[in-house]
Amino acid sequence: MNGDELGQLRTEIDSLDEELIKILALRFIATSKVGIIKAAKSLEAVDPSREAIQAQRYSVLAAQYGVSIELIQKVFRTVIDEVVANHQAIRESTLK
């Protein structure tokens, strides 16, 4: 592998990282809308049954794409924790 090839791969990685961030931003826009609906309906920020279904789905997708299941579970746990915190903040702001 020469320096040019390494540079090209790093450029590709940088582009993929940007796409991941864009997709996360879109996901948080959608989950904020869910948070608003939950707050309006006085629903809890956490939905354990939905989380369990999604965790299973993430494991299947990770296996399908050859990505570590443990890594994917950690990533999505972090994302879900942030979503729940956002939902709680939305709910608290509507109570004021």
Gaussian input, Z-matrix of N, CA and C with variables (Angstrom, degrees):
# hf/3-21g

backbone

0 1
 N
 C     1     B1
 C     2     B2     1     A1
 N     3     B3     2     A2     1     D1
 C     4     B4     3     A3     2     D2
 C     5     B5     4     A4     3     D3
 N     6     B6     5     A5     4     D4
 C     7     B7     6     A6     5     D5
 C     8     B8     7     A7     6     D6
 N     9     B9     8     A8     7     D7
 C    10    B10     9     A9     8     D8
 C    11    B11    10    A10     9     D9
 N    12    B12    11    A11    10    D10
 C    13    B13    12    A12    11    D11
 C    14    B14    13    A13    12    D12
 N    15    B15    14    A14    13    D13
 C    16    B16    15    A15    14    D14
 C    17    B17    16    A16    15    D15
 N    18    B18    17    A17    16    D16
 C    19    B19    18    A18    17    D17
 C    20    B20    19    A19    18    D18
 N    21    B21    20    A20    19    D19
 C    22    B22    21    A21    20    D20
 C    23    B23    22    A22    21    D21
 N    24    B24    23    A23    22    D22
 C    25    B25    24    A24    23    D23
 C    26    B26    25    A25    24    D24
 N    27    B27    26    A26    25    D25
 C    28    B28    27    A27    26    D26
 C    29    B29    28    A28    27    D27
 N    30    B30    29    A29    28    D28
 C    31    B31    30    A30    29    D29
 C    32    B32    31    A31    30    D30
 N    33    B33    32    A32    31    D31
 C    34    B34    33    A33    32    D32
 C    35    B35    34    A34    33    D33
 N    36    B36    35    A35    34    D34
 C    37    B37    36    A36    35    D35
 C    38    B38    37    A37    36    D36
 N    39    B39    38    A38    37    D37
 C    40    B40    39    A39    38    D38
 C    41    B41    40    A40    39    D39
 N    42    B42    41    A41    40    D40
 C    43    B43    42    A42    41    D41
 C    44    B44    43    A43    42    D42
 N    45    B45    44    A44    43    D43
 C    46    B46    45    A45    44    D44
 C    47    B47    46    A46    45    D45
 N    48    B48    47    A47    46    D46
 C    49    B49    48    A48    47    D47
 C    50    B50    49    A49    48    D48
 N    51    B51    50    A50    49    D49
 C    52    B52    51    A51    50    D50
 C    53    B53    52    A52    51    D51
 N    54    B54    53    A53    52    D52
 C    55    B55    54    A54    53    D53
 C    56    B56    55    A55    54    D54
 N    57    B57    56    A56    55    D55
 C    58    B58    57    A57    56    D56
 C    59    B59    58    A58    57    D57
 N    60    B60    59    A59    58    D58
 C    61    B61    60    A60    59    D59
 C    62    B62    61    A61    60    D60
 N    63    B63    62    A62    61    D61
 C    64    B64    63    A63    62    D62
 C    65    B65    64    A64    63    D63
 N    66    B66    65    A65    64    D64
 C    67    B67    66    A66    65    D65
 C    68    B68    67    A67    66    D66
 N    69    B69    68    A68    67    D67
 C    70    B70    69    A69    68    D68
 C    71    B71    70    A70    69    D69
 N    72    B72    71    A71    70    D70
 C    73    B73    72    A72    71    D71
 C    74    B74    73    A73    72    D72
 N    75    B75    74    A74    73    D73
 C    76    B76    75    A75    74    D74
 C    77    B77    76    A76    75    D75
 N    78    B78    77    A77    76    D76
 C    79    B79    78    A78    77    D77
 C    80    B80    79    A79    78    D78
 N    81    B81    80    A80    79    D79
 C    82    B82    81    A81    80    D80
 C    83    B83    82    A82    81    D81
 N    84    B84    83    A83    82    D82
 C    85    B85    84    A84    83    D83
 C    86    B86    85    A85    84    D84
 N    87    B87    86    A86    85    D85
 C    88    B88    87    A87    86    D86
 C    89    B89    88    A88    87    D87
 N    90    B90    89    A89    88    D88
 C    91    B91    90    A90    89    D89
 C    92    B92    91    A91    90    D90
 N    93    B93    92    A92    91    D91
 C    94    B94    93    A93    92    D92
 C    95    B95    94    A94    93    D93
 N    96    B96    95    A95    94    D94
 C    97    B97    96    A96    95    D95
 C    98    B98    97    A97    96    D96
 N    99    B99    98    A98    97    D97
 C   100   B100    99    A99    98    D98
 C   101   B101   100   A100    99    D99
 N   102   B102   101   A101   100   D100
 C   103   B103   102   A102   101   D101
 C   104   B104   103   A103   102   D102
 N   105   B105   104   A104   103   D103
 C   106   B106   105   A105   104   D104
 C   107   B107   106   A106   105   D105
 N   108   B108   107   A107   106   D106
 C   109   B109   108   A108   107   D107
 C   110   B110   109   A109   108   D108
 N   111   B111   110   A110   109   D109
 C   112   B112   111   A111   110   D110
 C   113   B113   112   A112   111   D111
 N   114   B114   113   A113   112   D112
 C   115   B115   114   A114   113   D113
 C   116   B116   115   A115   114   D114
 N   117   B117   116   A116   115   D115
 C   118   B118   117   A117   116   D116
 C   119   B119   118   A118   117   D117
 N   120   B120   119   A119   118   D118
 C   121   B121   120   A120   119   D119
 C   122   B122   121   A121   120   D120
 N   123   B123   122   A122   121   D121
 C   124   B124   123   A123   122   D122
 C   125   B125   124   A124   123   D123
 N   126   B126   125   A125   124   D124
 C   127   B127   126   A126   125   D125
 C   128   B128   127   A127   126   D126
 N   129   B129   128   A128   127   D127
 C   130   B130   129   A129   128   D128
 C   131   B131   130   A130   129   D129
 N   132   B132   131   A131   130   D130
 C   133   B133   132   A132   131   D131
 C   134   B134   133   A133   132   D132
 N   135   B135   134   A134   133   D133
 C   136   B136   135   A135   134   D134
 C   137   B137   136   A136   135   D135
 N   138   B138   137   A137   136   D136
 C   139   B139   138   A138   137   D137
 C   140   B140   139   A139   138   D138
 N   141   B141   140   A140   139   D139
 C   142   B142   141   A141   140   D140
 C   143   B143   142   A142   141   D141
 N   144   B144   143   A143   142   D142
 C   145   B145   144   A144   143   D143
 C   146   B146   145   A145   144   D144
 N   147   B147   146   A146   145   D145
 C   148   B148   147   A147   146   D146
 C   149   B149   148   A148   147   D147
 N   150   B150   149   A149   148   D148
 C   151   B151   150   A150   149   D149
 C   152   B152   151   A151   150   D150
 N   153   B153   152   A152   151   D151
 C   154   B154   153   A153   152   D152
 C   155   B155   154   A154   153   D153
 N   156   B156   155   A155   154   D154
 C   157   B157   156   A156   155   D155
 C   158   B158   157   A157   156   D156
 N   159   B159   158   A158   157   D157
 C   160   B160   159   A159   158   D158
 C   161   B161   160   A160   159   D159
 N   162   B162   161   A161   160   D160
 C   163   B163   162   A162   161   D161
 C   164   B164   163   A163   162   D162
 N   165   B165   164   A164   163   D163
 C   166   B166   165   A165   164   D164
 C   167   B167   166   A166   165   D165
 N   168   B168   167   A167   166   D166
 C   169   B169   168   A168   167   D167
 C   170   B170   169   A169   168   D168
 N   171   B171   170   A170   169   D169
 C   172   B172   171   A171   170   D170
 C   173   B173   172   A172   171   D171
 N   174   B174   173   A173   172   D172
 C   175   B175   174   A174   173   D173
 C   176   B176   175   A175   174   D174
 N   177   B177   176   A176   175   D175
 C   178   B178   177   A177   176   D176
 C   179   B179   178   A178   177   D177
 N   180   B180   179   A179   178   D178
 C   181   B181   180   A180   179   D179
 C   182   B182   181   A181   180   D180
 N   183   B183   182   A182   181   D181
 C   184   B184   183   A183   182   D182
 C   185   B185   184   A184   183   D183
 N   186   B186   185   A185   184   D184
 C   187   B187   186   A186   185   D185
 C   188   B188   187   A187   186   D186
 N   189   B189   188   A188   187   D187
 C   190   B190   189   A189   188   D188
 C   191   B191   190   A190   189   D189
 N   192   B192   191   A191   190   D190
 C   193   B193   192   A192   191   D191
 C   194   B194   193   A193   192   D192
 N   195   B195   194   A194   193   D193
 C   196   B196   195   A195   194   D194
 C   197   B197   196   A196   195   D195
 N   198   B198   197   A197   196   D196
 C   199   B199   198   A198   197   D197
 C   200   B200   199   A199   198   D198
 N   201   B201   200   A200   199   D199
 C   202   B202   201   A201   200   D200
 C   203   B203   202   A202   201   D201
 N   204   B204   203   A203   202   D202
 C   205   B205   204   A204   203   D203
 C   206   B206   205   A205   204   D204
 N   207   B207   206   A206   205   D205
 C   208   B208   207   A207   206   D206
 C   209   B209   208   A208   207   D207
 N   210   B210   209   A209   208   D208
 C   211   B211   210   A210   209   D209
 C   212   B212   211   A211   210   D210
 N   213   B213   212   A212   211   D211
 C   214   B214   213   A213   212   D212
 C   215   B215   214   A214   213   D213
 N   216   B216   215   A215   214   D214
 C   217   B217   216   A216   215   D215
 C   218   B218   217   A217   216   D216
 N   219   B219   218   A218   217   D217
 C   220   B220   219   A219   218   D218
 C   221   B221   220   A220   219   D219
 N   222   B222   221   A221   220   D220
 C   223   B223   222   A222   221   D221
 C   224   B224   223   A223   222   D222
 N   225   B225   224   A224   223   D223
 C   226   B226   225   A225   224   D224
 C   227   B227   226   A226   225   D225
 N   228   B228   227   A227   226   D226
 C   229   B229   228   A228   227   D227
 C   230   B230   229   A229   228   D228
 N   231   B231   230   A230   229   D229
 C   232   B232   231   A231   230   D230
 C   233   B233   232   A232   231   D231
 N   234   B234   233   A233   232   D232
 C   235   B235   234   A234   233   D233
 C   236   B236   235   A235   234   D234
 N   237   B237   236   A236   235   D235
 C   238   B238   237   A237   236   D236
 C   239   B239   238   A238   237   D237
 N   240   B240   239   A239   238   D238
 C   241   B241   240   A240   239   D239
 C   242   B242   241   A241   240   D240
 N   243   B243   242   A242   241   D241
 C   244   B244   243   A243   242   D242
 C   245   B245   244   A244   243   D243
 N   246   B246   245   A245   244   D244
 C   247   B247   246   A246   245   D245
 C   248   B248   247   A247   246   D246
 N   249   B249   248   A248   247   D247
 C   250   B250   249   A249   248   D248
 C   251   B251   250   A250   249   D249
 N   252   B252   251   A251   250   D250
 C   253   B253   252   A252   251   D251
 C   254   B254   253   A253   252   D252
 N   255   B255   254   A254   253   D253
 C   256   B256   255   A255   254   D254
 C   257   B257   256   A256   255   D255
 N   258   B258   257   A257   256   D256
 C   259   B259   258   A258   257   D257
 C   260   B260   259   A259   258   D258
 N   261   B261   260   A260   259   D259
 C   262   B262   261   A261   260   D260
 C   263   B263   262   A262   261   D261
 N   264   B264   263   A263   262   D262
 C   265   B265   264   A264   263   D263
 C   266   B266   265   A265   264   D264
 N   267   B267   266   A266   265   D265
 C   268   B268   267   A267   266   D266
 C   269   B269   268   A268   267   D267
 N   270   B270   269   A269   268   D268
 C   271   B271   270   A270   269   D269
 C   272   B272   271   A271   270   D270
 N   273   B273   272   A272   271   D271
 C   274   B274   273   A273   272   D272
 C   275   B275   274   A274   273   D273
 N   276   B276   275   A275   274   D274
 C   277   B277   276   A276   275   D275
 C   278   B278   277   A277   276   D276
 N   279   B279   278   A278   277   D277
 C   280   B280   279   A279   278   D278
 C   281   B281   280   A280   279   D279
 N   282   B282   281   A281   280   D280
 C   283   B283   282   A282   281   D281
 C   284   B284   283   A283   282   D282
 N   285   B285   284   A284   283   D283
 C   286   B286   285   A285   284   D284
 C   287   B287   286   A286   285   D285

   B1=1.4604
   B2=1.5291
   B3=1.3021
   B4=1.4598
   B5=1.5279
   B6=1.3145
   B7=1.4606
   B8=1.5169
   B9=1.3327
   B10=1.4573
   B11=1.5336
   B12=1.3213
   B13=1.4664
   B14=1.5287
   B15=1.3200
   B16=1.4617
   B17=1.5247
   B18=1.3210
   B19=1.4656
   B20=1.5156
   B21=1.3320
   B22=1.4652
   B23=1.5283
   B24=1.3195
   B25=1.4665
   B26=1.5223
   B27=1.3109
   B28=1.4623
   B29=1.5237
   B30=1.3196
   B31=1.4637
   B32=1.5273
   B33=1.3200
   B34=1.4713
   B35=1.5281
   B36=1.3219
   B37=1.4695
   B38=1.5200
   B39=1.3295
   B40=1.4674
   B41=1.5263
   B42=1.3153
   B43=1.4615
   B44=1.5343
   B45=1.3127
   B46=1.4701
   B47=1.5269
   B48=1.3360
   B49=1.4654
   B50=1.5296
   B51=1.3237
   B52=1.4606
   B53=1.5272
   B54=1.3213
   B55=1.4725
   B56=1.5250
   B57=1.3214
   B58=1.4721
   B59=1.5260
   B60=1.3218
   B61=1.4644
   B62=1.5310
   B63=1.3200
   B64=1.4648
   B65=1.5334
   B66=1.3141
   B67=1.4635
   B68=1.5293
   B69=1.3284
   B70=1.4707
   B71=1.5254
   B72=1.3251
   B73=1.4635
   B74=1.5243
   B75=1.3259
   B76=1.4656
   B77=1.5232
   B78=1.3267
   B79=1.4678
   B80=1.5249
   B81=1.3292
   B82=1.4611
   B83=1.5304
   B84=1.3124
   B85=1.4641
   B86=1.5295
   B87=1.3271
   B88=1.4721
   B89=1.5235
   B90=1.3323
   B91=1.4654
   B92=1.5229
   B93=1.3265
   B94=1.4699
   B95=1.5217
   B96=1.3302
   B97=1.4640
   B98=1.5306
   B99=1.3289
   B100=1.4667
   B101=1.5256
   B102=1.3196
   B103=1.4670
   B104=1.5141
   B105=1.3178
   B106=1.4656
   B107=1.5317
   B108=1.3208
   B109=1.4727
   B110=1.5208
   B111=1.3421
   B112=1.4666
   B113=1.5207
   B114=1.3269
   B115=1.4657
   B116=1.5223
   B117=1.3224
   B118=1.4635
   B119=1.5208
   B120=1.3375
   B121=1.4654
   B122=1.5251
   B123=1.3326
   B124=1.4739
   B125=1.5314
   B126=1.3145
   B127=1.4625
   B128=1.5252
   B129=1.3165
   B130=1.4680
   B131=1.5296
   B132=1.3307
   B133=1.4613
   B134=1.5262
   B135=1.3168
   B136=1.4676
   B137=1.5211
   B138=1.3372
   B139=1.4624
   B140=1.5350
   B141=1.3451
   B142=1.4660
   B143=1.5329
   B144=1.3222
   B145=1.4740
   B146=1.5316
   B147=1.3149
   B148=1.4697
   B149=1.5310
   B150=1.3248
   B151=1.4634
   B152=1.5195
   B153=1.3271
   B154=1.4717
   B155=1.5306
   B156=1.3192
   B157=1.4708
   B158=1.5220
   B159=1.3239
   B160=1.4599
   B161=1.5329
   B162=1.3238
   B163=1.4750
   B164=1.5279
   B165=1.3178
   B166=1.4736
   B167=1.5276
   B168=1.3102
   B169=1.4725
   B170=1.5220
   B171=1.3330
   B172=1.4607
   B173=1.5253
   B174=1.3257
   B175=1.4696
   B176=1.5211
   B177=1.3133
   B178=1.4641
   B179=1.5318
   B180=1.3174
   B181=1.4674
   B182=1.5256
   B183=1.3191
   B184=1.4678
   B185=1.5236
   B186=1.3182
   B187=1.4676
   B188=1.5281
   B189=1.3108
   B190=1.4718
   B191=1.5233
   B192=1.3316
   B193=1.4593
   B194=1.5247
   B195=1.3276
   B196=1.4572
   B197=1.5167
   B198=1.3324
   B199=1.4603
   B200=1.5254
   B201=1.3051
   B202=1.4545
   B203=1.5338
   B204=1.3215
   B205=1.4663
   B206=1.5210
   B207=1.3262
   B208=1.4630
   B209=1.5277
   B210=1.3308
   B211=1.4633
   B212=1.5262
   B213=1.3107
   B214=1.4624
   B215=1.5242
   B216=1.3269
   B217=1.4657
   B218=1.5285
   B219=1.3382
   B220=1.4692
   B221=1.5285
   B222=1.3190
   B223=1.4656
   B224=1.5208
   B225=1.3306
   B226=1.4564
   B227=1.5255
   B228=1.3179
   B229=1.4660
   B230=1.5239
   B231=1.3298
   B232=1.4603
   B233=1.5301
   B234=1.3172
   B235=1.4681
   B236=1.5242
   B237=1.3182
   B238=1.4616
   B239=1.5246
   B240=1.3114
   B241=1.4713
   B242=1.5281
   B243=1.3149
   B244=1.4636
   B245=1.5355
   B246=1.3133
   B247=1.4666
   B248=1.5259
   B249=1.3275
   B250=1.4632
   B251=1.5342
   B252=1.3146
   B253=1.4714
   B254=1.5242
   B255=1.3221
   B256=1.4611
   B257=1.5277
   B258=1.3311
   B259=1.4637
   B260=1.5301
   B261=1.3263
   B262=1.4621
   B263=1.5279
   B264=1.3209
   B265=1.4670
   B266=1.5198
   B267=1.3132
   B268=1.4704
   B269=1.5205
   B270=1.3101
   B271=1.4736
   B272=1.5268
   B273=1.3345
   B274=1.4670
   B275=1.5218
   B276=1.3224
   B277=1.4656
   B278=1.5211
   B279=1.3275
   B280=1.4654
   B281=1.5242
   B282=1.3187
   B283=1.4685
   B284=1.5130
   B285=1.3133
   B286=1.4832
   B287=1.5015
   A1=107.62
   A2=115.14
   A3=118.07
   A4=110.27
   A5=115.48
   A6=121.38
   A7=112.92
   A8=117.38
   A9=121.69
   A10=110.39
   A11=115.51
   A12=120.27
   A13=110.15
   A14=116.93
   A15=121.91
   A16=110.06
   A17=115.45
   A18=120.01
   A19=112.36
   A20=116.41
   A21=120.68
   A22=111.14
   A23=116.05
   A24=119.43
   A25=110.96
   A26=117.35
   A27=120.53
   A28=111.27
   A29=116.60
   A30=120.61
   A31=109.96
   A32=116.57
   A33=121.01
   A34=110.57
   A35=116.64
   A36=120.93
   A37=110.37
   A38=116.82
   A39=120.54
   A40=110.84
   A41=116.32
   A42=121.11
   A43=110.85
   A44=116.15
   A45=120.50
   A46=110.97
   A47=116.66
   A48=119.97
   A49=110.88
   A50=115.78
   A51=119.74
   A52=110.82
   A53=116.44
   A54=120.45
   A55=110.82
   A56=117.22
   A57=120.17
   A58=110.99
   A59=116.00
   A60=120.53
   A61=110.42
   A62=117.30
   A63=120.58
   A64=110.56
   A65=116.38
   A66=120.74
   A67=110.35
   A68=116.93
   A69=119.33
   A70=110.73
   A71=117.29
   A72=120.33
   A73=110.42
   A74=117.27
   A75=120.88
   A76=111.25
   A77=116.02
   A78=119.90
   A79=110.23
   A80=117.00
   A81=119.83
   A82=111.88
   A83=117.94
   A84=120.35
   A85=109.34
   A86=116.12
   A87=120.51
   A88=111.13
   A89=117.11
   A90=118.60
   A91=111.93
   A92=117.57
   A93=119.27
   A94=110.40
   A95=116.08
   A96=120.22
   A97=110.33
   A98=116.37
   A99=120.42
   A100=109.49
   A101=116.97
   A102=121.50
   A103=112.34
   A104=116.62
   A105=121.13
   A106=110.17
   A107=116.52
   A108=120.56
   A109=110.32
   A110=116.64
   A111=119.99
   A112=111.16
   A113=117.11
   A114=120.72
   A115=110.55
   A116=116.96
   A117=121.23
   A118=111.58
   A119=116.25
   A120=121.00
   A121=112.37
   A122=116.46
   A123=122.45
   A124=112.43
   A125=115.90
   A126=121.42
   A127=109.54
   A128=115.66
   A129=121.18
   A130=110.45
   A131=115.86
   A132=121.22
   A133=111.20
   A134=116.18
   A135=121.39
   A136=109.29
   A137=115.00
   A138=121.25
   A139=107.21
   A140=116.63
   A141=119.94
   A142=114.36
   A143=117.80
   A144=118.22
   A145=110.20
   A146=117.64
   A147=121.19
   A148=110.34
   A149=116.52
   A150=120.04
   A151=111.56
   A152=117.17
   A153=120.90
   A154=110.92
   A155=115.98
   A156=120.14
   A157=110.11
   A158=116.14
   A159=120.28
   A160=111.60
   A161=117.41
   A162=120.15
   A163=110.18
   A164=116.29
   A165=120.19
   A166=110.16
   A167=115.56
   A168=120.52
   A169=110.44
   A170=117.20
   A171=120.59
   A172=110.95
   A173=116.86
   A174=120.70
   A175=110.59
   A176=116.83
   A177=121.30
   A178=110.03
   A179=115.97
   A180=119.30
   A181=111.64
   A182=116.88
   A183=119.77
   A184=110.21
   A185=116.43
   A186=120.13
   A187=110.89
   A188=115.89
   A189=121.00
   A190=111.62
   A191=116.59
   A192=120.68
   A193=113.77
   A194=117.00
   A195=120.29
   A196=114.28
   A197=115.91
   A198=121.31
   A199=107.88
   A200=116.56
   A201=121.11
   A202=110.68
   A203=116.31
   A204=121.49
   A205=109.92
   A206=116.67
   A207=120.76
   A208=110.75
   A209=116.40
   A210=120.43
   A211=110.28
   A212=116.80
   A213=120.72
   A214=110.80
   A215=117.12
   A216=119.55
   A217=111.02
   A218=116.89
   A219=120.46
   A220=111.11
   A221=116.15
   A222=120.35
   A223=110.18
   A224=116.03
   A225=118.47
   A226=112.64
   A227=117.90
   A228=119.19
   A229=109.37
   A230=116.29
   A231=120.85
   A232=110.76
   A233=116.67
   A234=121.07
   A235=110.31
   A236=117.42
   A237=121.14
   A238=111.09
   A239=117.40
   A240=119.89
   A241=110.61
   A242=117.09
   A243=121.01
   A244=110.36
   A245=117.06
   A246=121.31
   A247=110.18
   A248=117.13
   A249=121.04
   A250=110.20
   A251=116.72
   A252=120.15
   A253=110.38
   A254=117.28
   A255=120.96
   A256=110.98
   A257=117.00
   A258=120.51
   A259=110.80
   A260=116.35
   A261=119.65
   A262=110.86
   A263=116.89
   A264=120.57
   A265=110.75
   A266=117.15
   A267=120.87
   A268=109.75
   A269=116.19
   A270=120.44
   A271=110.54
   A272=116.54
   A273=120.48
   A274=111.38
   A275=117.17
   A276=119.80
   A277=111.77
   A278=117.74
   A279=120.09
   A280=111.73
   A281=116.93
   A282=120.51
   A283=111.96
   A284=117.07
   A285=120.74
   A286=111.68
   D1=125.46
   D2=178.98
   D3=-96.12
   D4=173.34
   D5=-177.28
   D6=-61.12
   D7=-35.12
   D8=-179.71
   D9=-66.10
   D10=-42.87
   D11=179.00
   D12=-65.32
   D13=-40.54
   D14=178.08
   D15=-61.88
   D16=-44.10
   D17=178.37
   D18=-61.86
   D19=-40.67
   D20=178.57
   D21=-64.75
   D22=-41.46
   D23=178.69
   D24=-65.77
   D25=-39.56
   D26=177.92
   D27=-65.27
   D28=-37.66
   D29=176.28
   D30=-63.55
   D31=-41.99
   D32=177.26
   D33=-62.10
   D34=-43.86
   D35=178.74
   D36=-61.97
   D37=-43.63
   D38=179.06
   D39=-60.02
   D40=-40.90
   D41=179.07
   D42=-65.48
   D43=-42.25
   D44=177.99
   D45=-64.91
   D46=-39.77
   D47=176.88
   D48=-59.99
   D49=-42.55
   D50=178.59
   D51=-62.44
   D52=-41.46
   D53=178.31
   D54=-62.95
   D55=-41.00
   D56=176.98
   D57=-59.30
   D58=-42.88
   D59=-179.19
   D60=-66.85
   D61=-41.50
   D62=177.23
   D63=-61.07
   D64=-44.18
   D65=-179.34
   D66=-64.97
   D67=-40.70
   D68=176.33
   D69=-62.11
   D70=-40.36
   D71=178.35
   D72=-61.35
   D73=-44.05
   D74=177.61
   D75=-63.69
   D76=-38.41
   D77=178.82
   D78=-63.82
   D79=-41.73
   D80=-179.41
   D81=-69.61
   D82=-30.39
   D83=173.43
   D84=-62.63
   D85=-46.88
   D86=-179.90
   D87=-64.52
   D88=-43.61
   D89=-178.04
   D90=-70.82
   D91=-25.84
   D92=174.07
   D93=-65.38
   D94=-38.63
   D95=176.68
   D96=-63.11
   D97=-39.73
   D98=175.56
   D99=-61.63
   D100=-42.63
   D101=179.12
   D102=-59.93
   D103=-39.40
   D104=178.27
   D105=-64.95
   D106=-43.44
   D107=178.28
   D108=-64.00
   D109=-44.99
   D110=178.87
   D111=-59.88
   D112=-42.52
   D113=179.72
   D114=-64.06
   D115=-42.64
   D116=-179.17
   D117=-64.31
   D118=-31.59
   D119=-178.57
   D120=-98.34
   D121=7.77
   D122=-178.50
   D123=54.82
   D124=40.13
   D125=176.59
   D126=-91.37
   D127=153.69
   D128=178.49
   D129=-67.82
   D130=150.59
   D131=178.15
   D132=-68.84
   D133=-30.55
   D134=-177.93
   D135=-100.21
   D136=135.23
   D137=176.30
   D138=-126.51
   D139=88.39
   D140=-174.21
   D141=-57.17
   D142=-35.73
   D143=-179.02
   D144=-69.26
   D145=-40.35
   D146=176.21
   D147=-63.09
   D148=-43.03
   D149=179.39
   D150=-61.52
   D151=-40.46
   D152=179.94
   D153=-65.63
   D154=-42.70
   D155=178.43
   D156=-62.90
   D157=-44.41
   D158=-179.42
   D159=-66.29
   D160=-39.27
   D161=179.08
   D162=-59.78
   D163=-41.17
   D164=177.40
   D165=-64.98
   D166=-43.23
   D167=179.19
   D168=-61.61
   D169=-42.84
   D170=179.55
   D171=-61.78
   D172=-38.91
   D173=179.08
   D174=-63.71
   D175=-43.02
   D176=179.02
   D177=-63.00
   D178=-46.15
   D179=179.91
   D180=-64.55
   D181=-40.82
   D182=178.37
   D183=-59.78
   D184=-46.66
   D185=178.99
   D186=-62.81
   D187=-41.19
   D188=-179.60
   D189=-60.50
   D190=-38.08
   D191=-176.93
   D192=-99.00
   D193=5.15
   D194=176.06
   D195=71.19
   D196=32.72
   D197=179.02
   D198=-109.79
   D199=145.59
   D200=179.89
   D201=-54.76
   D202=124.07
   D203=177.82
   D204=-61.27
   D205=-41.24
   D206=-179.53
   D207=-61.43
   D208=-42.69
   D209=178.72
   D210=-61.94
   D211=-47.90
   D212=-178.17
   D213=-62.59
   D214=-40.57
   D215=178.33
   D216=-63.23
   D217=-40.32
   D218=178.02
   D219=-64.56
   D220=-44.78
   D221=-179.38
   D222=-60.64
   D223=-49.61
   D224=-177.51
   D225=-71.45
   D226=-28.49
   D227=174.62
   D228=-62.50
   D229=-42.24
   D230=178.02
   D231=-63.49
   D232=-44.95
   D233=179.36
   D234=-62.85
   D235=-46.64
   D236=-178.86
   D237=-64.28
   D238=-40.46
   D239=177.36
   D240=-59.53
   D241=-39.98
   D242=178.12
   D243=-67.29
   D244=-41.22
   D245=177.71
   D246=-60.54
   D247=-46.14
   D248=-179.97
   D249=-61.20
   D250=-43.35
   D251=177.61
   D252=-60.81
   D253=-41.12
   D254=177.77
   D255=-65.13
   D256=-41.87
   D257=178.22
   D258=-62.41
   D259=-40.76
   D260=178.22
   D261=-64.53
   D262=-40.02
   D263=178.50
   D264=-65.34
   D265=-40.97
   D266=177.74
   D267=-61.95
   D268=-45.34
   D269=-179.31
   D270=-61.99
   D271=-44.94
   D272=179.93
   D273=-63.29
   D274=-37.81
   D275=-179.59
   D276=-69.67
   D277=-27.77
   D278=178.51
   D279=-80.43
   D280=-18.35
   D281=179.10
   D282=-81.61
   D283=-15.15
   D284=-176.72
   D285=-78.33

